[in-house]
Amino acid sequence: MTDVLQIGNRKIAASELFSLLGSYLMLPQFRRELIIDEAIAPIECTPEEIAQARQQFCVENQFTSKADIQVWMAYYGLALNQLEMIVTRKLKIEKFKQATWGNKLESYFFQYKTKLDKVIYSLLRTQDGGVSQELFFRILAKEQSFAELAREYSQGPEAQTDGVVGSVELSTLHPTMVQMLSSSQPGKLLPPTRIGEWFVIVRLEKYIPAQLDESMRSRLLNELYENWLREQLQKLISEGNKEIREMGMMGR
């Protein structure tokens, strides 16, 4: 039995490592990192790119001196060559993302754009249908403002903001709310609509179309990457379960 790690008085053998990763719920993360390593293996980086990545790594971790780096390395039990591998690996991952999905971002963006659009809207909700009808006509007749009635009658956190909600992405809202706001015009008061236990009065204040800027590109790139990783991990787990079942059948 070969010991591969010692922490305090505990010596961990190679044969124990896989079982411990499972017991500590770390096996999925370990599998994930192995999938990444295999994917980025062909990616090459120039010395200039690595130097820039090293500088960016120090900025992100707020390293201002060599002592800061040494303390960080000691905490994680890293040698200098391992630190270099970490920096280079992160760079390779970013290059892999760009090479794999960079030219697909525009079509992906327009496919899901309506879910990425944002809205600012006014909301008044109550569990009493009769009250909601009365409040709707008060606002419509300009007897009282939406803000006044939301402060007094709305039964959600929007009561603390004069009924104003947002800006929020449409994808985060209830499907009925998405339909109401997507088909409305700013300033138009929509009549009470039942959503679950609530009767809601809604008024669109502003519609903010999503833009494919650098921030959105980065977000979508990471989304595509994470989707791919989940698929690869699930495939790996499924194949492993299949092998276990086959071994079980052979043992009968």
N, C-alpha and C positions, 0 to 999 in steps of 0.2 A: 504494500500500500504506500503510495507516494503522496507526501504532504505538498500541497501547492500554495497554501496560505496559512499564516499564523497571525491571529489577532488576540493580544493579551496572552492568556494561557491556552487559548483554544487553537488547536491545529486542525486544519480542514484538508481532508484528502481529496484527490481528484475525483474519486468515485462518489463523494458526498455532494460535490458542487452542484450537479444538476438537480438533485433532490432539494437542496437548500434554496436554490433559485425559485423552484416551484412553491416551497413552503412560505417564502417571503413575498410571494406574488410578483416576483421580478422576471419570471420567464418570458412573458409577453414582450417586455421591453428589450430583453436580451435578443429574442428572435427578431424584433423590429430592427435593432442595430445591425444584426447579421445580414438582413435583407438589404439594408442601405449599403453596407460595405460591398456586397456583391454587385449592386447596381452602379456604384461610383468607381469601381476598380479601373475601368478603362479611361476615366477622366484624367487629363493631364493639366498641370498648372505651371505657369512660368515663374521664375524667381521673383519677378516684379509683382506678380499677383499674390504670391505667398507673403512677400514683405508687406504689401498693403493689407492683406488679411490679418497678419500678425499685429499690425498697428491698430486695426479696427477691433481686434479681439481685446487689446489692452484698454481701449476706450470704453468698450461695452462693459468690461469688468471693473472699470475705474482703477486700473493699475497706474500709479504715478511714479513708481520706482521699481528697481529690481527686487527690493525687499518685499514689496507687495506680491510680486509674482512668486517668489520663493515661499511665502507664507501660504499662498493659495495652492501651490504644488504640494507642499507638505501636508496640507489638510486632505487632499485627494490622493496622496501617496504616489505622486507622479515623478518620473524622471524627465530630464530636459527633452530627450527624444520623443517622449510620449506627448509632451506639451506641443511640440512641433506637429505631431501627427493629428492632434485635436484641431489645431488651427487649419491645417491643410485639409482635413476631412470636412470641416465646415465649408470651406471654399469649394471643395469638390461637389458637395451637396447642392450649393447654389448654382453651380455651373450645370449640374445634372438637371435641375429644375428647368433652367432656361433652355437647355438643349432639347428636353423632352416636351415641354408644354409652352415654351415662349411664343411659338408661332400659332398657338391655338387660343390664346387669351381673348382676342377680339371676338371670335365666334362664340366662345364660352360666355363672354360678357353679355353679348346681345341676346343670347339664349335665356339668360336669367335676369336681364336688366330690370324687368318690372318688379322683381322681388328685391332688388337692390335699391330701387328708388326710395326716397325718404319723404315723409310728410310731417307737417306740423298741423295739429287739429285741436279743436275744442271739444271736450267731452263732458256730458252730464249723465250720470247713471243713477237709477233708483230701482228698487224692487217693486214699486207700486206703479202699475200701468196707468191708472187714473191720474196720479200725480204727474207722471211724465207727459201726458197729453196736455194737462193744464200749464205746465212749465213751457212746453213747446209753443203754445199759443201766446203766452206772455212775452216770450222772446220775439216771436213773429210780429206781434203788435207793438213791439218796442216799449212795453210797459216797464220792463226791467232788462238789464243787459245779461248776456250769457254769463259773464264773469260773476255778477252778483248772485245769480241763481245757482251757479255751480258751487260757489263758496257756501251757500246756505243749505242746498239740498243734495248735492252730489255725494255719493256714499263710497267713493274711492279716494285714493291719494291725490287725484287731480283737483279735489276741493281746495287743496293747499296752494294751488298754482292758478287760481281763477279758471280752472277747467282746461287750461292749455297743456297739451301733451306733445312732446317731440323736441327736436326732430328724431324720428324713429324710422327704421326700415320697414317697409310693408311686410316683409317676410316674417317679422316678429309679431304681427297682429293676427287676430282671429280672421278666418276666411271671409266671414260676413262683413267685417270692418274693412277688409281689403277691397271687397267688391264695392262697398259704399263710397269709400274715399277715392278709389281709382276712377269711378264714373262721375264724380262730383266736380264742381267748380269752386274755387276759393270764394268764401263769403256766403255760400249757399247753405242754408239751414236745412238739415235732413230730419224728417219726422221720426218720432220714437220707433225704434226697432228692437225686437226682443232678441237678445243673444244670451243663451243660457238662462240664468236666474235674473238677468238684468234687462231693464228697458233703457236703451241708450238714445240720447239726442247728440248728434254729431254735426260739426261744421268744419269743413276743410279750411285751414288758414293759409297753408302754402304747400305746394307740391315741388319737391326738389329732385329733379332727375339725376340718376347716378352718372358719374363721369369716369371714363377709363383713364384716370391719371396714374401717377406712379404709385401712390398709396393703394389704389384699387388693383393695379397690376400685381403688386406684391401680395396682396390679400388673396386674389384669385389663384395666383401661382402656388401659394402655400396650400390652398384648398384642394387644388388638383393633385398636388403632391401627397397630401394626407389621405385623400380618397384612394389613390393608387396604393399607398402603404397599407391601408386597411384591407384592401382587396388581396394584396400579396400575403399579408399575415393570415387572413382567413383561409386562403388557399393552402398555406403551409400547415395550418392546424388541421384542415380537412384531410390532407394527404397523410398527416401523422396519425389521425384517428383511423383512417382506412387501413394503414399498416398494422395498427394495434388489433383491429378486428380480424384481419387476415391471419395474424399470428395466433390469435385466440382460436380461430377455426382449425388451424393446423394442429393445435395442441389437443384437440378433442379425440 
